[in-house]
Amino acid sequence: MIKHRPLILSSMTLYWVLSGCSLPASRTVAAVDQTPEPSAPAAEVRVQIPARPFPTETLYSLLTAEIAGSRAQYDLALGNYVQQARETRDPQVAERATLIARYLNDYSTALEMAKLWTNAVPHNQDALANASLAHLQLGQLREAFEFSRRLLDEGGEPLFQNIAASAASVDDAARTKLLEDFAHELEQHPEDEQLLVGTGILLQQSGDYDAAMQQVHKTLKLHPRSIPAAILEANLLHQLKRDQEAIAKMASLLEFYPENTSLRQQYARILTHHDMTLAQEQFAILSQQLPGNGDMLLSLGIIALERRDLDTARASFEELLDRDQHIAAAHYYLGRMAEARNDLQEAIIHYLQVNSGNDFLSATLQLLDIFVRLEDFLSAEQHMNRVRLRFPDQSEALYVLHGQTLIKHNYLTQAEQVLSDGLTSFPSSTHLLFARAMLNNERQRLPATERDLRQILKQDSDNVAALNSLGYILADRTQRYSEAYELLEKALRLKPDDAAIIDSMGWLYYRTGKYPEALSHLRQAYEASPNAEIGAHLGEVLWVIGETEEARRVWREAQQLEPDNATIRETLNRLKADL
């Protein structure tokens, strides 16, 4: 694996600089692990005969770079090394510049320096490995492949598997070209494990699972204990819905290689789809085998939480906090646990500390929901204001979410205030106008509802949601059937297969006494999207035309879909119908 050497240099290194010599070549091994490794003691370093003396200006610049590196001023160190590498074309200076650039994740500079390094010493394995890696990190996969090909010819360990894995994000044409590169190189090295597995990975990404599996079998025939091939085989079996085979094969391999954490991770991940107890056991083992790996501990905590093993879950998340790893995620799950046991104050404390990451939005909404449930509307407002200040681009959507949360808990007056405040900041927001229109419709405020929906249509005459909603409301709550028909007919032209619009048109036909047309539309809508609202409408038409048994069947079915649906209850009460 390619690893960074530390940037704080020994006195021996400074001696080489001061004595006018080139720096000795550092030793690296190919891979993507960027964890600094300890340097060898100075006594073990073999001083090489300098390739050539450096001018005084170069010596001064390199000495400045070394002092900057010892003081963690890595940008300054890199700048000096890059300048001197360009001027001297010295491979050892270029090497040092490459490693510092990689340490700083400056991949463009790392690539420039690595290419300068390979130009100076074209057969050097370390130089070729670093050039391949730099291209890989910049997403230049075919170029990375070419340097890895040269590295293989020099007897080094190439990055073919890494390159293939990175091709998951490229388009089909680029992946096809890369497959051609792999196939051509396989002709020269037909038994190379990395080429064989990399080809399988590319075929897997292309969706050709059978060809990928053939490649795996070929690899395992040549390399029976190939862990990468075994992991690829397990992935393919999982994608082919043959998880039990994958589990059995990986369990067997783990008997031979119990310390192989990559194998155990894949085994654990597949188990999460079938046996959460065994999956938790595997992640517990991984947490012991990889004691500094926060990912394993987080996975252990999440699985334990899902299994209701609350002691293990809490211990895992709290240990993450102690380690300063996955802090936001740990607080999020501890917040969920506190909320589940109705300790809302502790939940608030945890949710407030979820400041980033994938769980930020969920934590924000959970915190808002708690404040609303507690009727602490001021804290809810202050919380959402803080979030809006932090994410101004999402401010409009956050007003909508705030309003919808208040509506969910039936705080309609407060919801109207929030949505109106949002419209003060975003007066042309169709999302806020629509949300307020639906709120006013729920409060039986037809003029206000129509005003907001008309405003949306004034801004966007093809807004299907507004066309359908206003058409349905006019059909259901007024006798302005001609207006309703015009709105719904246009909505259907724009989205002819939309079940909600078909339902609205069916309801309009029912309201105007056109029962055959109503029944046809409502059956079509219910078949396309069986839900309680459409089921209530279809059942009512069937009831009115005398098909009472079928009406009851539809209502029962719809009620099973949504047991607490108010529309079905209202329909049954209004028609004095029973199930």
C-alpha positions in Angstrom: 0.0 0.0 0.0 1.2 3.5 -0.7 1.6 5.2 2.6 2.7 8.7 3.5 6.0 9.1 5.3 6.0 11.7 8.1 6.9 15.2 7.2 8.9 16.0 10.3 12.4 14.9 9.2 15.3 13.5 11.1 18.6 15.2 11.7 20.1 12.8 9.1 17.8 14.2 6.4 18.9 17.8 7.3 22.5 16.7 7.0 21.9 15.6 3.4 20.4 18.9 2.6 23.1 21.0 4.3 25.8 18.9 2.7 24.5 19.6 -0.8 23.3 16.2 -1.6 20.1 14.9 -3.1 17.6 13.4 -0.6 17.7 9.7 -0.3 14.8 7.8 -2.0 11.9 7.1 0.3 10.4 3.7 0.2 6.7 3.3 -0.6 4.4 0.5 -1.3 1.4 0.7 -3.7 -2.1 1.3 -2.3 -4.6 4.0 -1.3 -4.1 3.9 2.4 -3.0 7.4 3.4 -2.2 6.7 7.1 1.2 8.1 8.0 3.5 5.3 9.1 6.5 5.8 11.5 9.8 6.6 9.9 12.7 4.2 10.4 15.3 5.3 13.1 18.1 7.4 11.7 20.6 4.7 12.4 18.9 2.4 10.0 18.9 4.8 7.1 21.5 4.1 4.4 23.0 7.2 3.1 23.1 7.1 -0.7 25.8 8.7 -2.8 24.3 11.9 -4.0 23.3 12.0 -7.7 24.7 15.5 -8.0 25.3 18.6 -5.8 22.6 21.3 -5.6 23.2 25.0 -6.0 23.1 27.2 -2.9 19.7 28.6 -3.8 18.3 25.2 -4.1 19.8 24.1 -0.8 18.3 27.1 0.9 14.9 26.4 -0.5 14.9 22.8 0.4 16.2 23.6 3.9 13.3 26.1 4.3 10.9 23.4 3.1 12.2 20.9 5.7 12.0 23.4 8.5 8.4 24.3 7.4 7.5 20.7 7.4 8.9 20.2 10.9 6.6 23.1 12.0 3.6 21.6 10.2 3.6 24.4 7.7 3.0 21.9 4.9 1.8 24.3 2.3 5.1 26.2 2.4 7.0 22.9 2.4 5.1 21.8 -0.7 5.5 25.0 -2.5 9.3 25.0 -2.1 9.6 21.3 -3.1 7.4 21.8 -6.2 9.5 24.8 -7.3 12.8 22.9 -6.9 11.4 19.8 -8.5 10.5 21.8 -11.6 13.8 23.6 -11.6 16.1 20.6 -10.9 14.1 17.7 -12.4 15.7 15.7 -9.6 13.7 12.5 -9.0 14.2 12.5 -5.2 13.0 16.1 -4.9 10.0 15.2 -7.1 9.4 12.1 -4.9 9.3 14.2 -1.8 7.0 16.8 -3.4 4.7 14.0 -4.5 4.3 12.6 -1.0 3.7 15.9 0.6 1.1 16.8 -2.1 -0.6 13.4 -1.4 -0.6 14.1 2.3 -2.4 17.4 1.7 -4.8 15.7 -0.7 -3.5 18.0 -3.5 -4.0 15.4 -6.2 -3.3 17.7 -9.2 0.1 18.7 -7.8 0.7 15.1 -6.8 0.1 14.0 -10.3 2.4 16.7 -11.8 5.2 15.7 -9.4 4.7 12.0 -9.9 4.9 12.4 -13.7 8.1 14.4 -13.3 9.4 11.7 -11.0 8.6 8.9 -13.6 10.1 10.9 -16.4 13.3 11.1 -14.5 13.3 7.4 -13.5 10.9 5.6 -15.8 11.5 2.2 -14.4 11.1 3.1 -10.7 8.2 1.2 -9.1 7.4 3.8 -6.5 7.2 6.5 -9.1 4.9 4.5 -11.3 2.7 3.5 -8.4 2.3 7.1 -7.3 1.6 8.3 -10.8 -1.1 5.6 -11.2 -2.6 6.5 -7.8 -2.7 10.3 -8.6 -4.5 9.6 -11.9 -6.9 7.3 -10.0 -7.7 10.0 -7.3 -8.5 12.5 -10.1 -10.8 10.0 -11.8 -8.6 9.6 -14.8 -9.0 5.8 -14.9 -7.4 4.9 -18.2 -4.4 6.9 -17.5 -4.1 5.3 -14.1 -4.4 1.9 -15.8 -1.5 2.8 -18.2 0.8 3.5 -15.3 -0.3 0.4 -13.4 0.4 -1.6 -16.6 3.9 -0.2 -16.7 4.2 -1.0 -12.9 3.2 -4.6 -13.5 5.9 -4.9 -16.3 8.5 -3.7 -13.8 7.4 -6.3 -11.3 5.5 -4.0 -9.0 2.0 -4.4 -7.5 -0.5 -2.5 -9.7 -3.8 -0.8 -8.8 -6.1 -2.7 -11.2 -8.7 -3.6 -8.6 -8.9 0.0 -7.3 -9.2 1.3 -10.8 -12.0 -1.1 -11.6 -13.9 -0.3 -8.4 -13.7 3.4 -9.2 -15.3 2.8 -12.6 -18.7 2.4 -10.8 -19.3 6.2 -11.3 -18.4 6.4 -15.0 -20.7 6.0 -18.0 -21.1 2.8 -20.0 -18.9 4.1 -22.9 -16.0 4.8 -20.5 -16.4 1.5 -18.8 -16.4 -0.3 -22.1 -13.1 1.3 -23.1 -11.6 0.3 -19.7 -12.8 -3.3 -20.2 -11.0 -3.3 -23.5 -7.8 -2.2 -21.7 -8.2 -5.0 -19.2 -8.8 -7.6 -21.9 -5.7 -6.5 -23.8 -3.5 -6.6 -20.8 -5.0 -10.0 -19.8 -3.6 -11.4 -23.1 -0.1 -10.5 -21.8 -0.8 -11.6 -18.2 -3.6 -14.2 -18.3 -3.1 -15.3 -14.7 -2.7 -12.0 -13.0 -5.1 -11.9 -10.1 -5.7 -8.2 -10.1 -6.5 -8.1 -13.8 -8.9 -11.1 -13.5 -10.7 -9.6 -10.5 -10.8 -6.1 -11.9 -12.4 -7.5 -15.1 -15.0 -9.2 -13.0 -15.7 -6.0 -11.2 -16.2 -4.1 -14.4 -18.5 -6.8 -15.8 -20.5 -6.6 -12.5 -20.9 -2.8 -12.9 -22.1 -3.3 -16.5 -24.9 -5.6 -15.2 -23.4 -8.7 -16.9 -23.5 -10.9 -13.8 -23.1 -14.2 -15.6 -19.9 -13.1 -17.3 -18.7 -11.6 -14.1 -19.3 -14.9 -12.3 -17.4 -16.8 -15.0 -14.5 -14.4 -14.4 -14.7 -15.1 -10.7 -14.6 -18.9 -11.2 -11.7 -18.5 -13.6 -9.8 -16.5 -10.9 -10.6 -18.9 -8.1 -9.4 -21.8 -10.3 -6.1 -20.1 -10.7 -6.0 -18.6 -7.2 -8.2 -20.8 -4.9 -7.6 -18.6 -1.8 -8.1 -15.2 -3.5 -10.0 -13.0 -1.0 -10.9 -10.3 -3.6 -12.4 -12.9 -5.9 -14.3 -14.5 -3.0 -15.7 -11.1 -2.0 -16.7 -10.4 -5.6 -18.4 -13.8 -5.8 -20.3 -13.0 -2.6 -21.4 -9.6 -4.0 -22.6 -11.3 -7.2 -24.5 -14.0 -5.4 -26.2 -11.3 -3.3 -27.2 -9.4 -6.5 -28.5 -12.7 -8.0 -30.6 -13.2 -4.9 -28.5 -16.2 -3.8 -27.5 -14.9 -0.4 -27.5 -18.3 1.3 -24.7 -19.5 -1.0 -22.8 -16.3 -0.4 -23.1 -16.6 3.3 -22.0 -20.3 3.3 -19.0 -19.5 1.1 -17.8 -16.6 3.2 -18.3 -18.5 6.5 -16.1 -21.3 5.1 -13.4 -18.8 4.0 -13.4 -17.1 7.4 -12.5 -20.5 8.9 -9.3 -20.3 7.0 -8.8 -16.5 7.3 -10.4 -15.4 10.5 -8.3 -12.2 10.7 -9.2 -11.0 7.2 -11.4 -8.0 8.1 -12.4 -7.2 4.5 -13.9 -10.7 4.1 -15.6 -10.4 7.5 -17.1 -7.0 6.7 -18.7 -8.3 3.5 -20.0 -11.3 5.4 -21.5 -9.1 8.0 -23.1 -6.8 5.5 -24.8 -9.7 3.7 -26.0 -11.1 7.0 -27.8 -7.8 7.8 -30.4 -8.9 5.1 -31.0 -12.2 6.8 -29.7 -12.7 10.3 -29.4 -9.6 12.4 -28.2 -11.5 15.4 -25.3 -13.1 13.6 -24.6 -9.8 11.8 -24.3 -8.1 15.2 -21.9 -10.8 16.3 -19.7 -10.2 13.3 -19.6 -6.4 13.7 -18.7 -7.0 17.4 -15.8 -9.1 16.2 -14.8 -6.4 13.7 -14.9 -3.8 16.3 -12.4 -5.8 18.3 -10.2 -6.6 15.3 -10.3 -2.9 14.1 -10.3 -1.1 17.5 -9.8 2.4 16.0 -12.4 1.9 13.2 -15.5 4.1 14.0 -17.4 2.7 11.0 -17.5 -0.8 12.6 -18.6 0.6 15.9 -21.3 2.7 14.3 -22.6 -0.4 12.4 -22.6 -2.4 15.6 -24.6 0.3 17.3 -27.2 0.7 14.5 -27.7 -3.1 14.2 -28.0 -3.5 18.0 -30.6 -0.6 18.1 -32.6 -2.3 15.4 -32.5 -5.6 17.4 -33.6 -3.7 20.5 -30.3 -4.5 22.2 -30.3 -1.1 23.8 -27.4 -1.6 26.1 -25.0 -2.5 23.3 -26.4 0.3 21.1 -26.0 2.9 23.8 -22.5 1.7 24.7 -21.5 1.8 21.0 -22.8 5.3 20.4 -21.3 6.6 23.7 -17.9 5.1 22.9 -18.0 6.9 19.5 -18.5 10.2 21.3 -15.6 9.3 23.6 -13.4 8.7 20.6 -14.7 11.8 18.7 -15.8 9.6 15.8 -19.1 9.8 13.9 -20.2 12.4 16.5 -23.3 13.6 14.6 -24.5 10.1 13.9 -23.9 9.0 17.5 -25.9 11.9 18.9 -28.7 11.3 16.3 -29.2 7.7 17.4 -28.9 8.5 21.1 -31.5 11.1 20.5 -33.8 8.5 18.9 -33.3 6.2 21.8 -34.1 9.0 24.3 -37.2 9.9 22.3 -38.4 6.3 22.2 -38.4 6.1 26.0 -40.1 9.5 26.0 -37.1 11.3 27.6 -37.7 14.4 25.4 -35.3 16.7 27.2 -32.4 14.3 26.6 -33.5 13.8 23.0 -33.4 17.5 22.5 -29.9 17.7 23.9 -28.7 15.0 21.5 -30.5 16.3 18.4 -29.2 19.8 18.9 -25.6 18.4 18.5 -26.3 16.8 15.1 -24.8 19.7 13.1 -23.9 17.9 9.9 -24.0 14.6 8.0 -26.7 12.4 6.6 -28.7 12.5 9.8 -28.9 16.3 10.0 -32.2 16.8 8.3 -33.8 13.9 10.2 -32.5 15.4 13.5 -33.8 18.8 12.5 -37.3 17.5 11.8 -37.4 15.3 15.0 -36.3 18.3 17.1 -39.0 20.4 15.4 -41.6 17.7 16.0 -40.7 17.5 19.7 -40.9 21.3 20.2 -44.4 21.3 18.6 -45.6 18.3 20.7 -44.4 20.2 23.7 -46.3 23.3 22.4 -43.0 25.2 22.7 -43.6 27.1 19.5 -41.0 29.8 20.4 -38.2 27.2 20.6 -39.5 25.6 17.3 -39.3 29.0 15.6 -35.9 29.8 17.0 -34.6 26.4 16.0 -35.9 26.7 12.4 -34.5 30.3 12.2 -31.0 29.0 13.1 -31.3 26.3 10.5 -32.4 28.8 7.9 -29.5 31.1 8.7 -27.1 28.2 8.3 -28.7 26.9 5.1 -30.2 30.0 3.3 -30.6 28.1 0.1 -33.0 25.8 1.8 -35.0 28.5 3.6 -38.1 28.2 1.5 -38.3 24.4 2.0 -37.7 24.8 5.7 -40.8 27.1 6.0 -42.8 24.4 4.3 -41.5 21.7 6.6 -42.2 23.8 9.6 -45.8 24.5 8.5 -46.5 20.8 7.7 -45.2 19.7 11.1 -47.6 22.1 12.8 -50.5 20.9 10.5 -49.7 17.3 11.4 -50.3 18.0 15.1 -53.4 20.1 14.3 -51.9 23.5 15.2 -53.5 25.2 12.2 -53.4 28.8 13.4 -49.6 28.5 14.1 -49.1 26.7 10.8 -50.8 29.5 8.9 -48.6 32.1 10.5 -45.4 30.2 9.6 -46.5 29.7 6.0 -47.5 33.4 5.7 -44.1 34.4 7.2 -42.5 32.3 4.6 -44.5 34.0 1.8 -43.3 37.3 3.1 -39.8 36.2 2.4 -40.7 34.2 -0.7 -43.8 35.9 -2.1 -43.8 33.9 -5.4 -43.1 30.5 -3.8 -45.6 28.0 -5.3 -44.7 25.5 -2.6 -45.6 27.8 0.2 -48.7 29.0 -1.7 -49.9 25.4 -2.2 -49.2 24.4 1.4 -51.2 27.4 2.6 -54.0 26.6 0.1 -54.3 23.1 1.4 -54.3 24.4 5.0 -57.1 26.8 4.2 -59.0 24.1 2.4 -58.8 22.0 5.6 -60.2 24.9 7.6 -63.1 25.3 5.1 -61.9 28.7 3.8 -62.8 28.4 0.2 -62.0 32.0 -0.9 -58.5 31.9 0.7 -57.9 28.5 -0.8 -58.9 29.5 -4.3 -56.9 32.8 -4.0 -53.6 31.0 -3.4 -54.3 28.3 -6.0 -55.2 31.0 -8.6 -52.0 32.8 -7.7 -50.0 29.7 -8.5 -51.7 29.3 -11.8 -51.1 32.9 -12.6 -47.4 32.3 -12.2 -47.5 28.8 -13.8 -50.6 28.0 -15.8 -49.4 24.4 -16.3 -49.0 23.6 -12.6 -50.7 20.2 -12.5 -51.0 20.1 -8.7 -52.8 23.4 -8.6 -55.0 22.5 -11.5 -56.1 19.2 -10.0 -56.5 20.6 -6.5 -58.6 23.6 -7.5 -60.6 21.5 -10.0 -61.4 18.9 -7.3 -62.3 21.5 -4.7 -64.7 23.3 -7.0 -66.3 19.9 -8.0 -66.6 18.8 -4.4 -67.6 22.0 -2.5 -69.4 24.1 -5.1 -71.6 23.8 -8.2 -69.1 25.5 -10.5 -68.8 22.3 -12.5 -67.8 24.0 -15.8 -64.8 25.7 -14.2 -63.9 22.4 -12.5 -64.0 20.5 -15.8 -61.8 23.0 -17.6 -59.2 22.8 -14.8 -59.3 19.0 -14.6 -59.4 18.5 -18.4 -56.2 20.5 -18.7 -54.5 18.6 -15.9 -55.4 15.3 -17.6 -53.9 16.6 -20.9 -50.7 17.4 -19.1 -50.6 14.1 -17.0 -53.0 11.6 -18.5 -51.9 8.7 -16.4 -52.0 10.5 -13.0 -54.3 8.5 -10.7 -55.2 11.5 -8.5 -56.3 13.6 -11.5 -58.3 10.6 -12.9 -60.0 10.3 -9.5 -60.8 14.0 -9.4 -62.4 13.8 -12.9 -64.3 10.7 -11.8 -65.6 12.6 -8.7 -66.7 15.5 -10.9 -68.7 13.1 -13.1 -70.3 11.6 -10.0 -71.2 15.1 -8.7 -72.9 15.9 -12.1 -74.8 12.6 -12.1 -72.8 11.0 -14.9 -72.4 7.6 -13.1 -71.1 5.4 -15.9 -68.3 7.9 -16.6 -67.7 8.3 -12.9 -67.4 4.6 -12.3 -65.1 4.1 -15.3 -62.7 6.8 -14.1 -62.7 5.8 -10.5 -62.1 2.1 -11.3 -59.2 3.2 -13.5 -57.8 5.4 -10.7 -58.2 2.8 -8.0 -56.5 0.1 -10.1 -53.6 2.5 -10.8 -53.2 3.6 -7.2 -55.2 1.7 -4.6 -55.5 4.1 -1.7 -58.1 5.1 0.9 -59.2 8.4 -0.8 -59.9 6.9 -4.2 -61.4 3.8 -2.5 -63.9 6.0 -0.6 -65.0 7.7 -3.8 -65.3 4.4 -5.8 -67.2 2.8 -3.0 -69.6 5.7 -2.8 -70.4 5.6 -6.5 -71.0 1.8 -6.3 -73.2 2.3 -3.2 -75.3 4.9 -5.0 -75.9 2.8 -8.1 -76.9 -0.2 -6.0 -73.7 -2.3 -6.1 -73.6 -2.3 -2.3 -71.7 -5.6 -1.8 -68.9 -4.4 -4.1 -69.0 -1.1 -2.4 -68.4 -2.7 1.0 -65.6 -4.9 -0.4 -63.8 -1.8 -1.8 -64.3 0.1 1.4 -63.0 -2.8 3.5 -60.0 -3.1 1.2 -59.3 0.6 1.4 -59.7 0.7 5.2 -57.1 -2.1 5.5 -54.7 0.1 3.5 -55.3 3.1 5.8 -57.2 2.1 8.9 -57.4 5.6 10.3 -58.4 7.4 7.1 -61.0 10.1 7.9 -62.5 10.2 4.4 -63.7 6.6 4.6 -65.2 7.2 8.1 -67.0 10.3 6.8 -68.3 8.5 3.8 -69.7 5.6 5.8 -71.4 8.0 8.3 -72.8 10.2 5.6 -74.3 7.3 3.6 -75.3 5.4 6.8 -73.5 2.4 5.4 -71.9 -0.4 7.3 -69.2 -2.9 6.4 
